[in-house]
Amino acid sequence: MAEVEFRQIESDADVLAVARTSSLAYPTGEFYSDATLPKLVKILVDRRKNSDKRLYGLFLKNVAHFEPGQVGAVVIGAKPNPITSEIEHSEVQPSVEPSGGLVAHFLHRDFSVNLFGVERTLGGLAFVGVDLLHKKRGYAKTLVTQWLKLCDNQGQYLAALWPFRPDFYTKMGFGVSSPFYDYTITPSVIPTTRRFAGNLKHKGAASFDVLRHLTVAQISEITECQKRCASATHGMLAVEEQNVSLFNDNGITRVLGFRDSEKVLRGYIAFKFVKVDHVGSDLNVVELIYETTEALYAILQFLRQQDDQVRFIKIKSQDTDFFRLLEDPRGANSSQQHVASSQSVGMMYKVVNIVKLFSEYFIDRDFNGVDLTVLIRVQDTLTPEMNPEIVVSFVKGHATVVKSGSETTVNANETTEATLDIGIAEFSTLVVGAIDLKTLIKYGKAIVVPADKERVVTKAFWSEDLPKNSFHF
Ligand SMILES: CC(C)(COP(=O)(O)OP(=O)(O)OC[C@H]1O[C@@H](n2cnc3c(N)ncnc32)[C@H](O)[C@@H]1OP(=O)(O)O)[C@@H](O)C(=O)NCCC(=O)NCCS
């Protein structure tokens, strides 16, 4: 591979190079024509102002100019009119040539995630793109490696991404988090009253009394509700106001919210209609957030009432038991096989630094009261130096790193009570509680020696809840 330089995208020339490269890496965005490129430049310039999003690029060294065929002067500061989408050149500034040599780029995200009841920092990867003419030369691999080092340097010992292809990132050591269940149901199977009701205040109340349209003016209220929900949900990312995209599609996505008697927003549903024919539509749920059962039922009642107009409601859930909520758990397209939902996978996690994971990241975590000293050997072929073998002592569930790397072979006769051999992708899903060790052992994806310690090692990593997160980045 040619000599490359990795740097944060800060200058206008670098932003232009990223715009050119990414417009062709993501052609479905339709930004790659000279006419539409300024819109993408504007998006990237705005992103640069957002402190939790940082662009990075991989540049070939000693390349002064951009590829001749790709050079196109773009006006930094040109902005699309929000109504007509036409480019307005009201902030015309001198045109800038894109930097030379950019072969790949990505966006780093700083997130806060609730894991085991505590808000923790999480590194996020998005917007990975390799120049059309430089694919299949290992640049994506170099990029991901650089990104993991970046996460490590800023104390993000766990990192996540939403894959375009899970197999691509599995090879790099990322493990799939909890799955989604995709439901297609008719409004008639939605229950509107709770069987064991505490507060039935809203039973039979008209939806217009119970729910309110929310617009961009209520964005703070929406994020406060989302964050409260995140702080109560294992695996959920807290979404900052500037990252709420519900109102970015010119009013196609609609949001209805439920406020409690104290006027606090306790839940909301974002949805859009998709035309089926000239009378009917499907209702696609974009997001459903609720803090209380009361809020959930207020929203369910609204959905149930759409049966005159809506053919199917499409909803994604990470609740393994969502089908039990419905009056008929069979999906709308189910035949005699009683299919309730289809399953899809989403976010992937990778442990960035196993030593720091135990010694810092999960310093407060109770590994279920377990007392045991374990040698953990994870196989990480991408960044083995960041995930060496490690001896962890669990005392009353509190983990301490005893040794790591080459130290683990010192005093070989000093016994550990068990050894866990596991791939980094599987280990990453295990430490976030997306799977239990017993299942990994059954599938031949992990091994504990001696076998009679399988139960106690499984117990150490056992999680009461699966991680759930619907925020896509
Ligand atoms: C998808 C895309 C980023 C891939 O970029 P790329 O530079 O062609 O990818 P790479 O050459 O680095 O491919 C990854 C390599 O890393 C290797 N690799 C992955 N994990 C590895 C590991 N643990 N150890 C060693 N090698 C590993 C893979 O085997 C592969 O090499 P190979 O092709 O020789 O088998 C690029 O095609 C692109 O920009 N596509 C359009 C935009 C897009 O879809 N982006 C979505 C990404 S989220």
The ligand as an ORCA input file, in Angstrom:
! r2SCAN-3c Opt
* xyz 0 1
  C     -17.277     -0.739      1.411
  C     -15.971     -0.013      1.197
  C     -15.787      0.987      2.328
  C     -14.830     -1.029      1.219
  O     -13.609     -0.338      1.022
  P     -12.273     -1.058      0.495
  O     -11.142     -0.145      0.692
  O     -12.499     -1.589     -0.851
  O     -12.184     -2.270      1.514
  P     -10.851     -3.042      1.893
  O     -10.018     -3.255      0.682
  O     -10.164     -2.402      3.034
  O     -11.529     -4.419      2.333
  C     -11.431     -4.886      3.602
  C     -10.246     -5.794      3.646
  O      -9.877     -5.971      4.969
  C      -9.651     -7.342      5.156
  N      -9.883     -7.632      6.561
  C     -11.034     -7.443      7.242
  N     -10.864     -7.825      8.513
  C      -9.598     -8.260      8.628
  C      -8.866     -8.792      9.689
  N      -9.414     -8.962     10.883
  N      -7.591     -9.139      9.475
  C      -7.035     -9.002      8.270
  N      -7.708     -8.517      7.194
  C      -8.966     -8.139      7.389
  C     -10.668     -8.011      4.277
  O     -10.371     -9.358      4.057
  C     -10.560     -7.159      3.050
  O      -9.434     -7.525      2.283
  P      -9.615     -8.440      0.962
  O     -10.461     -7.661      0.026
  O      -8.199     -8.613      0.522
  O     -10.278     -9.680      1.448
  C     -15.938      0.702     -0.173
  O     -16.232     -0.241     -1.174
  C     -16.907      1.843     -0.288
  O     -16.577      2.981      0.015
  N     -18.156      1.543     -0.721
  C     -19.154      2.559     -0.942
  C     -19.585      3.229      0.304
  C     -20.166      2.262      1.309
  O     -20.888      1.354      1.000
  N     -19.828      2.488      2.563
  C     -20.433      1.741      3.631
  C     -19.419      1.389      4.607
  S     -20.224      1.439      6.217
*
